């Protein structure tokens, strides 16, 4: 898969980053996610999966 494909929408990623308290770091880095730790990125993915599972369960 090419790097241009997004698995998580930018809006969802931003909302989760705000919830986890790392959005200010991204904002201060001019929107770059390169200084966000792998652990935090993993937490963002886990949270996105949790949200998706809840969405499926509610259908």
Helices and strands as residue ranges (DSSP letters): H 10-20, H 23-28, H 38-57
